[in-house]
């Protein structure tokens, strides 16, 4: 779970939504209009519905100040504050450590801010890099502030940055200085919720819940699609083998009886799937019968369903089966059923 404070145009959130380990993303900014102009970037795309991810993902944007506490910001593992603190008024900056380190208390906090010592190397910069900046700290000022916050709230902090200075000017430091804070103590659920305010002060301006295979509706659709796809591959490979290995006169009985020798080769062609005789697909007249046990032996179908019982449950009424429900039935006269 990751929260980006001062998310502005949502660029970082947009990048993070592609990280498969993240299931909850939240953004907070004082400027609702900027978020609203860019929040469409965080909406699911058609491809997300066609191929749902295995993980769940919820993205939420809140309008509010980092100087205020809201319970919707509890429970996050990582909080990022990218180029945020220099935009805060002095009164807001005074409250910021208590809100982030004391109230939210995530496992990791990443804070970046301009390094004023680097400004002399930037053409056109006279005082601050942005007209809305209330201050810009040098390395000593930022590190002093960060170390005090870490000490007070029981965090450790390491310093790094981005944007190396030219050779011979290493003492200037990075263009942007970064503090990475790690919480030193384990936080239990009880301690995390103790003495936390329950009143919501932020306004939610956007929320998107991505389709996920953890939702049975999307999982069923994925299983049905994969079963049909797998059955079509098996059918085509079976017919190709029959056509290439046997010269037959069109007699359906002869076609069925001559199928057995080609099954071993057929299974090898499909990834060395080893099947028992009772699992072998067969052709009868213009119909191909593909046992569900064969389809279930394919890794993707097996992984999606988990159990054979779930496979049967998911495809019931969605895929054409034989009378006893043990095999998928496809017509040889059509390429796409």
C-alpha positions in Angstrom: 0.0 0.0 0.0 1.5 3.3 -1.2 0.5 6.9 -0.6 1.9 9.8 -2.5 1.5 13.1 -0.7 1.5 16.1 -3.0 0.7 13.9 -6.0 -0.1 16.9 -8.3 -0.5 15.6 -11.8 -0.5 11.9 -10.7 2.6 11.0 -12.7 4.2 8.9 -9.9 0.9 7.2 -9.1 0.5 6.4 -12.8 4.0 4.8 -12.8 3.4 2.9 -9.6 0.1 1.3 -10.8 2.2 -1.0 -13.1 4.0 -2.5 -10.1 2.5 -5.9 -9.5 3.3 -5.8 -5.8 1.1 -2.8 -5.1 -2.6 -3.3 -4.3 -3.5 0.1 -2.9 -2.5 3.5 -4.2 -3.6 6.8 -2.7 -2.8 10.4 -3.7 -3.3 13.5 -1.7 -3.0 17.1 -3.0 -4.1 20.6 -1.9 -5.0 21.4 -5.5 -8.1 19.5 -6.6 -8.2 20.9 -10.1 -4.7 19.6 -11.0 -5.7 16.1 -9.9 -9.0 16.2 -11.7 -7.3 17.2 -15.0 -5.0 14.2 -14.8 -6.9 11.5 -12.9 -8.1 9.9 -16.1 -4.5 8.4 -16.3 -5.3 6.3 -13.3 -8.5 4.7 -14.8 -8.5 1.1 -16.0 -8.0 0.6 -19.7 -10.0 -1.8 -21.9 -7.0 -4.2 -21.7 -7.3 -4.4 -18.0 -10.8 -5.9 -18.4 -9.8 -8.2 -21.2 -6.9 -9.6 -19.2 -7.4 -8.9 -15.5 -4.4 -9.0 -13.3 -4.0 -11.6 -10.6 -3.6 -8.9 -7.9 -6.3 -6.4 -6.9 -5.6 -2.7 -7.3 -7.6 0.2 -5.9 -6.5 3.8 -6.7 -7.9 6.8 -4.7 -7.3 10.5 -4.9 -8.0 12.8 -2.0 -8.2 16.6 -1.8 -6.7 18.0 1.4 -3.7 19.3 3.2 -0.7 17.3 4.6 -1.0 19.3 7.7 -4.3 17.6 8.6 -4.9 14.0 9.8 -7.4 11.7 8.2 -7.9 8.0 9.0 -8.0 7.2 5.2 -4.2 7.6 5.3 -3.6 4.9 7.9 -2.2 1.5 7.1 0.2 2.4 4.3 3.6 0.6 3.9 5.2 3.4 1.9 4.6 7.2 1.8 6.3 9.3 -0.8 6.7 13.1 -0.6 8.3 14.1 -3.9 9.2 17.8 -4.1 6.5 18.6 -1.5 7.9 20.1 1.7 9.3 23.2 0.0 5.7 24.2 -1.0 4.5 24.2 2.6 4.0 27.3 4.7 6.0 27.3 8.0 2.9 26.4 10.0 2.2 23.4 7.7 5.8 22.3 7.8 5.7 22.3 11.6 2.7 19.9 11.6 4.1 17.7 8.7 6.3 15.4 10.8 3.6 14.6 13.3 1.1 13.8 10.5 3.5 11.6 8.5 5.7 10.0 11.1 3.5 10.2 14.1 0.0 9.6 12.7 0.4 7.8 9.5 3.6 6.0 10.7 4.3 3.9 7.6 7.2 1.5 7.4 9.1 3.7 4.9 8.9 7.4 4.0 10.7 8.9 1.0 11.1 12.7 1.0 12.8 14.7 -1.8 13.5 18.4 -2.0 15.7 20.7 -4.0 19.3 21.2 -2.9 19.9 24.9 -2.9 23.6 24.5 -3.2 23.1 23.1 -6.7 21.1 26.2 -7.8 24.2 28.1 -9.0 24.7 25.4 -11.6 21.1 25.9 -13.0 20.8 28.6 -15.7 18.2 31.2 -14.9 17.7 30.3 -11.2 18.3 33.3 -9.0 16.5 32.5 -5.7 14.2 29.5 -5.9 13.5 27.0 -8.7 9.8 27.5 -8.6 7.7 30.6 -7.7 5.6 28.6 -5.2 8.6 27.4 -3.2 8.5 28.9 0.3 12.2 27.8 1.0 14.9 25.7 -0.4 17.4 24.0 1.9 21.0 23.3 1.6 22.4 19.8 2.5 23.1 20.6 6.1 19.6 22.2 6.6 17.7 19.2 5.1 19.8 16.6 7.0 19.4 18.4 10.3 15.6 18.6 9.8 15.4 15.0 8.7 17.6 13.6 11.5 15.5 15.5 14.2 12.3 14.1 12.7 13.7 10.6 12.6 15.0 10.8 16.2 11.7 12.1 17.5 9.5 9.5 15.9 11.9 6.5 16.1 12.9 6.3 12.5 16.3 5.8 10.9 17.2 7.9 7.8 19.7 7.6 4.9 20.5 10.3 2.5 20.9 10.1 -1.3 19.7 12.0 -4.3 19.4 12.4 -8.1 21.3 14.6 -10.5 25.1 14.4 -10.0 27.2 17.6 -10.0 29.9 18.2 -12.6 33.3 16.6 -12.0 35.3 18.6 -9.5 32.2 20.1 -7.8 31.2 17.0 -5.8 30.8 19.0 -2.6 27.8 20.7 -4.1 25.8 17.5 -3.7 22.9 16.2 -5.7 20.5 18.4 -7.6 17.6 16.9 -5.6 18.3 15.6 -2.2 16.4 12.6 -0.8 15.9 11.2 2.6 14.8 7.6 3.0 13.2 7.0 6.4 12.7 3.5 7.9 10.6 2.9 11.0 12.6 1.3 13.7 9.7 -0.4 15.6 7.1 -3.0 14.7 3.6 -1.6 14.7 0.7 -3.9 15.7 -2.8 -3.4 14.5 -3.9 -2.3 17.9 -1.2 0.3 18.3 -1.8 1.6 14.8 -5.4 2.3 15.6 -5.0 3.6 19.2 -5.8 7.2 19.7 -6.3 7.8 16.0 -9.0 10.3 15.0 -12.0 8.9 13.2 -13.2 12.1 11.6 -12.6 12.4 7.9 -11.3 15.7 6.7 -10.2 14.9 3.2 -12.6 14.9 0.2 -12.3 11.9 -2.2 -12.2 13.1 -5.8 -11.5 9.9 -7.6 -11.6 6.2 -7.0 -10.9 3.3 -9.4 -11.1 -0.4 -8.6 -9.3 -2.5 -11.2 -10.6 -5.8 -12.5 -8.8 -8.6 -10.8 -8.8 -12.4 -10.9 -9.5 -12.2 -7.1 -13.0 -11.2 -8.2 -14.9 -14.4 -9.1 -16.7 -12.7 -11.9 -13.5 -11.9 -13.7 -11.9 -15.2 -12.8 -14.8 -17.1 -14.3 -14.5 -15.1 -17.6 -10.8 -15.8 -17.7 -11.3 -19.5 -17.1 -14.0 -19.8 -19.8 -11.8 -17.9 -22.3 -8.8 -20.1 -21.5 -10.8 -23.3 -21.7 -12.2 -22.4 -25.1 -8.7 -21.3 -26.3 -7.1 -24.5 -25.1 -9.8 -26.6 -26.6 -9.4 -24.9 -30.0 -5.7 -25.6 -29.9 -6.2 -29.2 -29.0 -8.8 -29.6 -31.7 -6.7 -28.1 -34.4 -3.6 -30.1 -33.5 -5.7 -33.2 -33.4 -7.1 -32.6 -36.8 -3.8 -31.7 -38.2 -2.2 -34.9 -36.9 -5.1 -37.0 -38.4 -4.8 -35.3 -41.7 -1.0 -35.7 -41.9 -0.6 -39.2 -40.6 -3.5 -41.1 -42.1 -4.9 -41.6 -45.5 -8.5 -42.4 -44.8 -11.5 -42.6 -47.1 -13.7 -40.3 -45.0 -15.3 -43.2 -43.0 -15.9 -41.7 -39.5 -15.4 -45.1 -37.9 -12.0 -45.5 -39.6 -11.1 -42.0 -38.6 -11.8 -42.7 -34.9 -10.0 -46.1 -34.8 -6.9 -44.7 -36.5 -6.6 -41.8 -34.1 -4.9 -43.8 -31.3 -1.4 -44.0 -32.7 -1.2 -40.2 -33.2 -2.2 -39.3 -29.7 1.3 -39.7 -28.3 2.8 -37.4 -30.8 -0.1 -34.9 -30.3 0.6 -34.7 -26.6 4.3 -34.1 -27.2 3.4 -31.3 -29.7 1.4 -29.5 -26.9 4.2 -29.3 -24.4 4.7 -32.9 -23.4 1.4 -33.2 -21.7 1.2 -36.8 -20.5 -2.4 -38.1 -20.4 -4.0 -41.3 -19.6 -6.0 -43.2 -22.2 -9.2 -42.0 -20.7 -8.1 -38.4 -21.1 -7.5 -38.6 -24.8 -9.5 -36.4 -27.1 -11.2 -38.1 -30.0 -13.2 -37.4 -33.1 -16.6 -38.9 -33.8 -18.2 -38.0 -37.1 -18.0 -34.2 -37.2 -17.6 -33.7 -33.5 -14.4 -33.4 -31.4 -14.6 -34.5 -27.8 -11.9 -33.1 -25.5 -12.1 -34.4 -21.9 -12.0 -31.8 -19.2 -9.3 -33.7 -17.5 -7.1 -33.1 -20.5 -7.8 -29.3 -20.5 -7.3 -29.2 -16.7 -3.8 -30.7 -17.2 -2.7 -27.5 -19.0 -0.8 -25.3 -16.6 -2.6 -22.0 -17.1 -6.1 -23.6 -16.7 -4.8 -25.5 -13.7 -3.4 -22.4 -12.1 -6.5 -20.3 -12.7 -8.9 -22.9 -11.3 -6.9 -24.6 -8.6 -9.2 -27.6 -8.5 -11.0 -29.7 -11.0 -14.3 -29.0 -9.2 -13.8 -25.3 -9.7 -13.2 -25.8 -13.4 -16.5 -27.6 -13.7 -18.3 -24.9 -11.7 -16.8 -22.0 -13.8 -17.6 -23.4 -17.2 -21.1 -24.8 -16.4 -23.5 -23.2 -18.9 -20.7 -21.2 -20.5 -19.0 -23.9 -22.6 -20.7 -26.7 -24.7 -20.2 -30.1 -23.0 -21.2 -33.6 -23.8 -24.2 -35.2 -22.1 -22.4 -36.3 -18.9 -20.4 -33.0 -18.7 -17.0 -34.7 -18.9 -15.8 -33.3 -22.2 -15.8 -30.1 -24.3 -17.6 -30.6 -27.6 -16.5 -28.8 -30.7 -17.7 -29.1 -34.3 -15.0 -29.9 -36.9 -16.9 -28.0 -39.6 -16.2 -24.6 -37.9 -12.9 -23.0 -37.0 -14.4 -20.7 -34.4 -17.1 -22.0 -32.1 
